[in-house]
Amino acid sequence: MEIRQGYRHPDGRTGLRQVDAAALSGLTQSKITRAERGQFTLHPDEAAQYGHALNATPDQRRELVELCSAVKADSVSGQTRIIRRAAEIQRRIRLLETQSRVIRSWQPTIVPGLLQTWEYTVALDEWTPDEAWAVERRGRLALLDDPDKRFEQVLSEAALRWIVGSQKVMNGQLRHLVELSERPNIDVAILPFGQTMVPPPEGTFHLYDSRAAQVATDIGPAFPTERPDLDAFAATFRRLSEAAAHEAEARTLIERVARGR
Protein backbone atom coordinates (compact mmCIF):
# COMPACT_ATOMS: atom_id res chain seq x y z
CA MET A 1 0.00 0.00 0.00
CA GLU A 2 1.44 3.36 -1.05
CA ILE A 3 0.39 5.86 1.61
CA ARG A 4 3.01 8.47 0.77
CA GLN A 5 1.32 9.38 -2.52
CA GLY A 6 -1.82 10.39 -0.67
CA TYR A 7 0.04 12.45 1.92
CA ARG A 8 -0.58 16.20 2.03
CA HIS A 9 2.06 18.40 3.64
CA PRO A 10 0.86 21.24 5.91
CA ASP A 11 2.06 23.75 3.30
CA GLY A 12 -0.20 22.15 0.67
CA ARG A 13 2.35 19.96 -1.14
CA THR A 14 1.23 16.45 -2.01
CA GLY A 15 3.40 13.34 -2.11
CA LEU A 16 6.33 12.62 0.16
CA ARG A 17 9.95 11.61 -0.28
CA GLN A 18 11.22 8.55 1.56
CA VAL A 19 13.62 10.66 3.60
CA ASP A 20 10.67 12.78 4.77
CA ALA A 21 8.58 9.68 5.51
CA ALA A 22 11.44 8.34 7.61
CA ALA A 23 11.73 11.57 9.59
CA LEU A 24 7.99 11.72 10.27
CA SER A 25 7.58 8.07 11.24
CA GLY A 26 10.79 7.48 13.14
CA LEU A 27 11.64 4.54 10.85
CA THR A 28 14.87 4.39 8.89
CA GLN A 29 14.80 5.24 5.19
CA SER A 30 16.43 1.88 4.47
CA LYS A 31 13.63 0.02 6.24
CA ILE A 32 10.96 1.95 4.32
CA THR A 33 12.74 1.32 1.01
CA ARG A 34 13.06 -2.43 1.62
CA ALA A 35 9.43 -2.66 2.75
CA GLU A 36 8.16 -0.92 -0.39
CA ARG A 37 10.26 -3.23 -2.59
CA GLY A 38 8.84 -6.33 -0.91
CA GLN A 39 12.20 -7.25 0.63
CA PHE A 40 11.12 -6.64 4.21
CA THR A 41 7.85 -6.49 6.11
CA LEU A 42 7.23 -3.91 8.81
CA HIS A 43 6.19 -5.14 12.24
CA PRO A 44 2.47 -4.41 12.70
CA ASP A 45 3.33 -1.81 15.37
CA GLU A 46 5.73 -0.09 12.96
CA ALA A 47 3.05 -0.18 10.26
CA ALA A 48 0.60 1.56 12.58
CA GLN A 49 3.26 4.13 13.52
CA TYR A 50 4.09 4.72 9.83
CA GLY A 51 0.44 5.18 8.84
CA HIS A 52 -0.30 7.53 11.73
CA ALA A 53 2.77 9.71 11.01
CA LEU A 54 1.76 10.08 7.36
CA ASN A 55 -1.86 11.04 8.14
CA ALA A 56 -3.27 7.87 6.55
CA THR A 57 -7.00 7.37 6.90
CA PRO A 58 -8.21 4.91 9.54
CA ASP A 59 -9.09 2.43 6.78
CA GLN A 60 -5.63 2.73 5.23
CA ARG A 61 -3.92 2.22 8.59
CA ARG A 62 -6.10 -0.78 9.40
CA GLU A 63 -5.38 -2.40 6.03
CA LEU A 64 -1.65 -1.75 6.29
CA VAL A 65 -1.45 -3.31 9.75
CA GLU A 66 -3.51 -6.30 8.59
CA LEU A 67 -1.27 -6.86 5.58
CA CYS A 68 1.92 -6.74 7.66
CA SER A 69 0.39 -9.05 10.25
CA ALA A 70 -0.37 -11.61 7.52
CA VAL A 71 3.35 -12.11 6.90
CA LYS A 72 4.75 -11.49 10.37
CA ALA A 73 2.52 -14.22 11.85
CA ASP A 74 5.01 -16.73 10.46
CA SER A 75 8.27 -14.96 11.11
CA VAL A 76 7.90 -14.13 14.81
CA SER A 77 9.09 -17.57 15.86
CA GLY A 78 10.87 -18.44 12.64
CA GLN A 79 8.56 -21.41 12.20
CA THR A 80 6.12 -22.28 9.44
CA ARG A 81 2.45 -21.90 10.26
CA ILE A 82 -0.11 -24.35 8.85
CA ILE A 83 -3.59 -22.99 8.12
CA ARG A 84 -6.43 -25.45 7.56
CA ARG A 85 -9.68 -23.44 7.54
CA ALA A 86 -10.84 -22.82 3.97
CA ALA A 87 -11.97 -19.19 4.27
CA GLU A 88 -8.96 -18.31 6.41
CA ILE A 89 -6.66 -19.84 3.78
CA GLN A 90 -8.23 -17.67 1.08
CA ARG A 91 -8.01 -14.56 3.27
CA ARG A 92 -4.35 -15.16 4.11
CA ILE A 93 -3.44 -15.71 0.47
CA ARG A 94 -5.38 -12.62 -0.63
CA LEU A 95 -3.54 -10.45 1.88
CA LEU A 96 -0.18 -11.68 0.63
CA GLU A 97 -1.21 -11.16 -3.00
CA THR A 98 -2.52 -7.67 -2.22
CA GLN A 99 0.76 -6.72 -0.58
CA SER A 100 2.93 -8.14 -3.38
CA ARG A 101 3.83 -6.70 -6.76
CA VAL A 102 4.98 -9.98 -8.33
CA ILE A 103 3.21 -13.30 -7.68
CA ARG A 104 4.95 -16.39 -9.07
CA SER A 105 3.46 -19.89 -9.04
CA TRP A 106 4.42 -23.43 -10.04
CA GLN A 107 1.60 -25.94 -10.42
CA PRO A 108 2.41 -29.44 -11.77
CA THR A 109 -1.04 -31.05 -11.90
CA ILE A 110 -3.87 -28.50 -11.85
CA VAL A 111 -4.53 -24.92 -12.96
CA PRO A 112 -3.46 -22.41 -10.26
CA GLY A 113 -6.30 -20.85 -8.26
CA LEU A 114 -5.90 -17.35 -9.72
CA LEU A 115 -6.34 -18.75 -13.22
CA GLN A 116 -9.29 -21.05 -12.53
CA THR A 117 -12.82 -20.61 -13.79
CA TRP A 118 -15.54 -20.95 -11.16
CA GLU A 119 -16.77 -24.20 -12.75
CA TYR A 120 -13.27 -25.67 -12.65
CA THR A 121 -12.82 -24.71 -8.98
CA VAL A 122 -16.12 -26.29 -7.92
CA ALA A 123 -15.42 -29.47 -9.91
CA LEU A 124 -11.89 -29.68 -8.58
CA ASP A 125 -12.83 -29.46 -4.90
CA GLU A 126 -16.12 -31.38 -5.28
CA TRP A 127 -17.92 -29.02 -2.92
CA THR A 128 -19.95 -25.83 -3.11
CA PRO A 129 -17.88 -23.07 -1.46
CA ASP A 130 -19.60 -21.12 1.31
CA GLU A 131 -20.07 -17.35 1.02
CA ALA A 132 -17.08 -16.45 3.21
CA TRP A 133 -14.79 -18.51 0.99
CA ALA A 134 -16.36 -17.13 -2.18
CA VAL A 135 -15.92 -13.52 -1.04
CA GLU A 136 -12.21 -14.03 -0.40
CA ARG A 137 -11.73 -15.83 -3.74
CA ARG A 138 -13.50 -13.03 -5.65
CA GLY A 139 -11.25 -10.52 -3.92
CA ARG A 140 -8.22 -12.48 -5.08
CA LEU A 141 -9.40 -12.73 -8.69
CA ALA A 142 -10.03 -8.97 -8.79
CA LEU A 143 -6.28 -8.46 -8.30
CA LEU A 144 -5.69 -9.75 -11.83
CA ASP A 145 -7.14 -6.44 -13.08
CA ASP A 146 -4.43 -4.43 -11.31
CA PRO A 147 -1.93 -3.36 -14.03
CA ASP A 148 0.72 -2.67 -11.38
CA LYS A 149 0.83 -6.33 -10.41
CA ARG A 150 2.71 -9.02 -12.31
CA PHE A 151 1.53 -12.64 -12.32
CA GLU A 152 4.03 -15.26 -13.52
CA GLN A 153 2.36 -18.67 -13.56
CA VAL A 154 4.13 -21.83 -14.73
CA LEU A 155 2.01 -24.95 -15.29
CA SER A 156 2.99 -28.42 -16.36
CA GLU A 157 1.37 -29.66 -19.56
CA ALA A 158 -0.24 -32.28 -17.32
CA ALA A 159 -2.38 -29.53 -15.77
CA LEU A 160 -3.89 -28.91 -19.21
CA ARG A 161 -4.56 -32.56 -19.99
CA TRP A 162 -6.02 -33.73 -16.69
CA ILE A 163 -9.80 -33.47 -17.22
CA VAL A 164 -11.42 -31.88 -14.17
CA GLY A 165 -15.20 -32.23 -13.89
CA SER A 166 -15.98 -32.82 -17.55
CA GLN A 167 -14.62 -32.05 -21.00
CA LYS A 168 -16.97 -29.05 -21.16
CA VAL A 169 -15.56 -27.64 -17.90
CA MET A 170 -12.03 -28.27 -19.12
CA ASN A 171 -12.60 -26.63 -22.49
CA GLY A 172 -13.93 -23.54 -20.74
CA GLN A 173 -10.88 -23.53 -18.51
CA LEU A 174 -8.48 -23.80 -21.43
CA ARG A 175 -10.19 -20.89 -23.23
CA HIS A 176 -9.90 -18.86 -20.03
CA LEU A 177 -6.16 -19.56 -19.84
CA VAL A 178 -5.69 -18.30 -23.40
CA GLU A 179 -7.65 -15.11 -22.62
CA LEU A 180 -5.67 -14.44 -19.45
CA SER A 181 -2.36 -15.05 -21.22
CA GLU A 182 -3.12 -12.14 -23.55
CA ARG A 183 -3.13 -9.65 -20.70
CA PRO A 184 0.15 -7.71 -20.43
CA ASN A 185 0.53 -8.32 -16.67
CA ILE A 186 -0.10 -12.09 -16.77
CA ASP A 187 2.42 -14.64 -18.03
CA VAL A 188 0.85 -18.10 -18.42
CA ALA A 189 3.81 -20.38 -19.15
CA ILE A 190 3.54 -24.09 -19.92
CA LEU A 191 6.26 -26.64 -19.17
CA PRO A 192 5.74 -29.11 -22.02
CA PHE A 193 6.23 -32.84 -21.93
CA GLY A 194 9.52 -34.15 -23.32
CA GLN A 195 11.82 -31.48 -21.90
CA THR A 196 15.44 -32.42 -21.24
CA MET A 197 15.90 -31.14 -17.72
CA VAL A 198 16.10 -32.10 -14.08
CA PRO A 199 12.62 -33.41 -13.16
CA PRO A 200 10.47 -30.55 -11.85
CA PRO A 201 9.28 -30.55 -8.23
CA GLU A 202 6.14 -32.57 -7.58
CA GLY A 203 4.77 -30.06 -5.08
CA THR A 204 3.02 -26.76 -5.73
CA PHE A 205 4.53 -23.50 -4.49
CA HIS A 206 3.81 -19.77 -4.80
CA LEU A 207 6.11 -16.80 -4.19
CA TYR A 208 5.00 -13.34 -3.07
CA ASP A 209 7.78 -10.90 -4.02
CA SER A 210 10.69 -11.84 -1.76
CA ARG A 211 8.70 -11.82 1.47
CA ALA A 212 6.92 -15.18 1.70
CA ALA A 213 6.07 -18.42 -0.05
CA GLN A 214 3.11 -20.75 0.07
CA VAL A 215 3.72 -24.49 -0.09
CA ALA A 216 1.12 -27.22 -0.40
CA THR A 217 1.22 -29.95 2.26
CA ASP A 218 -0.97 -32.96 2.98
CA ILE A 219 -2.74 -31.10 5.81
CA GLY A 220 -2.97 -27.61 4.37
CA PRO A 221 -0.81 -24.76 3.07
CA ALA A 222 2.35 -23.65 4.86
CA PHE A 223 3.83 -20.15 4.59
CA PRO A 224 7.65 -20.12 4.85
CA THR A 225 9.36 -16.75 5.28
CA GLU A 226 13.00 -17.68 5.96
CA ARG A 227 15.42 -16.19 3.40
CA PRO A 228 17.24 -19.46 2.47
CA ASP A 229 13.89 -21.13 1.74
CA LEU A 230 12.68 -18.22 -0.39
CA ASP A 231 15.96 -18.11 -2.33
CA ALA A 232 15.69 -21.84 -3.05
CA PHE A 233 12.12 -21.49 -4.31
CA ALA A 234 13.11 -18.50 -6.47
CA ALA A 235 15.99 -20.47 -8.04
CA THR A 236 13.66 -23.39 -8.79
CA PHE A 237 11.09 -21.08 -10.33
CA ARG A 238 13.70 -19.51 -12.62
CA ARG A 239 14.72 -22.97 -13.82
CA LEU A 240 11.10 -23.93 -14.56
CA SER A 241 10.32 -20.63 -16.28
CA GLU A 242 13.39 -20.86 -18.52
CA ALA A 243 12.31 -24.32 -19.71
CA ALA A 244 8.67 -23.36 -20.25
CA ALA A 245 6.81 -22.07 -23.31
CA HIS A 246 5.63 -18.46 -22.99
CA GLU A 247 3.18 -16.11 -24.72
CA ALA A 248 2.28 -17.20 -28.31
CA GLU A 249 4.10 -20.52 -27.95
CA ALA A 250 2.19 -21.27 -24.75
CA ARG A 251 -1.14 -20.30 -26.33
CA THR A 252 -0.46 -22.61 -29.26
CA LEU A 253 0.15 -25.49 -26.86
CA ILE A 254 -3.03 -24.75 -24.89
CA GLU A 255 -5.10 -24.56 -28.06
CA ARG A 256 -3.61 -27.81 -29.33
CA VAL A 257 -4.64 -29.57 -26.12
CA ALA A 258 -8.15 -28.06 -26.44
CA ARG A 259 -8.42 -29.60 -29.92
CA GLY A 260 -7.57 -33.00 -28.44
CA ARG A 261 -4.09 -33.23 -29.89
N, C-alpha and C positions, 0 to 999 in steps of 0.2 A: 504494500500500500504506500503510495507516494503522498505523504501529508505535506511536504515542503511546498509543492506546487500550489496548494490551496492557502498557504500562509499569507497573511497581510500584515506588513510591518506598520507600526504606529504612525509612520510618516506617509503611509498610503502605498508604499511599494508592495508589489506582489512577488511571490516566489522567494526562495531563500537558498543561499549558498550553504554547502556542507559545513564550512568553517563557522558560519553563523548559527546553524542548527546545533553544532557541538557546544558552542558557547552558551546558548539558551538552555540546552537540556542537561548540561553537565557530563555528557558522554564524549568520548574521544572521537575525533574526525575519522580515525582509522576504523573504529568500531562501526560507525554509521555507514562508511563506505562499504565495508565487508558485508554488512547486513543487507544493504540495498542491492548488492551483487549476488546475493544468495549464498555467500561463503560463510556466513555466521548468522545465528539467530539471537536476537536480544532476549534477555530474561524477561518474563512477563512484567516484572516490576520496572525494569528499564524501559519497556515499551510504553507503559503507562506514563512514566516520567517524561519520555520523549514526546508523546502525544499532547500531554498537558502543557509542556513548555512551548510547543508550536501552535497552541490555540486550536487544536483539532476539535471537531465536534464530539459530543458524547458518543455518538454512533461510531465515528471513526476510531476513537480511542478504544471502545469496546471490541471492535473487530480486530484492531491491531493486537491487543492483548490476547484475544482468542487464537489468532493465527500463530503467535509466538508460543503460546501454551501448547499448541498441537504438536510442535516439534520438541520443545523442551521436556515434555512428559517422558520422553525416552532417554534423554541425555543426562538427567539429574543423577541417576545412579550408574550410568554407563551401561545399562542392561537393555535388552530388547523387550518391548512390551507386546504381548499378544492380545488382540482385540477380537472377540467372537460375535458380539451382537451386530446383526445385519445393518440396522440404521446407523449405529455408532461407527461401523466400518466406513459406510458411505460418507458420513459427516467428516471423519478424520481425513479421508482421502481428499474430499473436496477442499478442506482447509489447506492441505499441503499444495494442491493444485492451484488454488487461488493465490497462494503466497509465492509460487514459483513462476519463473519466466520460461523455462524450458522443461518439458516433461518428456522423458524418454522411457520406452517400454519394450520389453522382449516377451513375446508370447508364443510358445512352441505348438500349442494344440488348439486354441480357440481364438476368436477375435477379441482384442482387448476391450474392456468395458466402455471406454470413451468412444469407440468406433462401432459399438453394437446398435442394431435396431432394437426397438422395444420387443418385437416378436421374437427375435433371436435370444434376447435376455430371458424372457419368460420361458421359452422352450429349453434353454440351457439349464436353468435352475429348477425347472419343473415345479414352480410354485408361483402364485400370484403375489407380487410384492405388496406390502402394506403401504399406507399413505406416507408414513414417516420415511420409509426407504425410498419411495418414489420421488418425494420432494427433494431429498438429497441428491438422487441420481439426476434429476432434471437440472438442479443447480450445477452439477458437474458438466453436463452436456452443454450448458449455456456458455461455458468457458471456451468452447471451440470457436465461438464467434468473436473472441477477443483477438484483434490483429497483433497485439503486443506480446502474445504468447506463442511459443513454438512447440509443436507436438511432433516428436520423432518416434514413430511406432514401427517396430520390426516384427513381422510375423513369419512363422514357418509356412511353407506351402501346405503343410498338413492342416493348418488352421482353415485354409480355403476349401479343402477337400473333405473334411469331416462334416457330414450332413447333420446339422442340429435341427431338431423338430421335424422338418420335412424339406423336400426339395424346393417348394415354394418359399418357405422361410429363408432357406439358404440363398436362393437366387436374389431375393430382396436384399439380403445382407451383402452379397457381392456387389450389387449395383450401388449400394450405399458406400461401400469402400471406394469404388471408383469415383463417386461424386466428392467424397471427402478428400481424396488424393489430389483433386484439382484445386483445392484451396491453397493459397500461397503460404499459409502458416502451418500446414499439416503435411508431413512426409509419411506416407504409407509405403513402407519398404517390405519386400517379400524375399525371404531366404529360400531359394528354389531347391528342389531335390537335385541330387547329383553333384553338389559342390565338393571340391577337393579342399578340405579344411579340417581342423580339429573339430570333433563332434560338438555341436552347440549344447549349452546347458539344458537339462530337462525341465528345470523349474522356471516359473515366471518371475520376473522382477521389474520394478519401476523405479526411476530416479527422478527426484525433484530438485532441479538445479544441482548444487553440491551440498545440500543440507540434510537430505534424508533419502532413504530407499524404502520400498515396500517389497516384501518377499512372501510368496505363498508358502504356507506350511499345511500339514495335514489337519491342524486344529484351528486354522485361521491365519490372517495376515500378521506378519511381524514388521516392525519399522526400525531398522538399524540406522544409527546416526554416527557411528565411529568412523573417523577419516580413513583408516586402512580398508574397511569394508566398502566404503563408498568409492574409493579409488579402484578397488578390484572390480566392482560392478561396472564402473565407467570404462575400464579397459576392455572388459568383456563385451560391452555394448558397442564400442568402436570396432572390435573385430567382427561382430555380427553385421553391423551396418555396412562395413566395407565389402563384405561378401554378398550383400543383398542387392536385389534389383530395386531401382528407385524410379519415381515419376512415370514417364511414358512406358518404360520397360516393365515396371510393376503393373501398370494398368493393362498392358497386353497380356501378362500372365493371369491376372484376375479374370479378364474377359475370356481367356481360353478355358479356364476352369469352369466358368459359367456356361460355356457351350458344351461342356462334357468332354473336353479333350485333355 
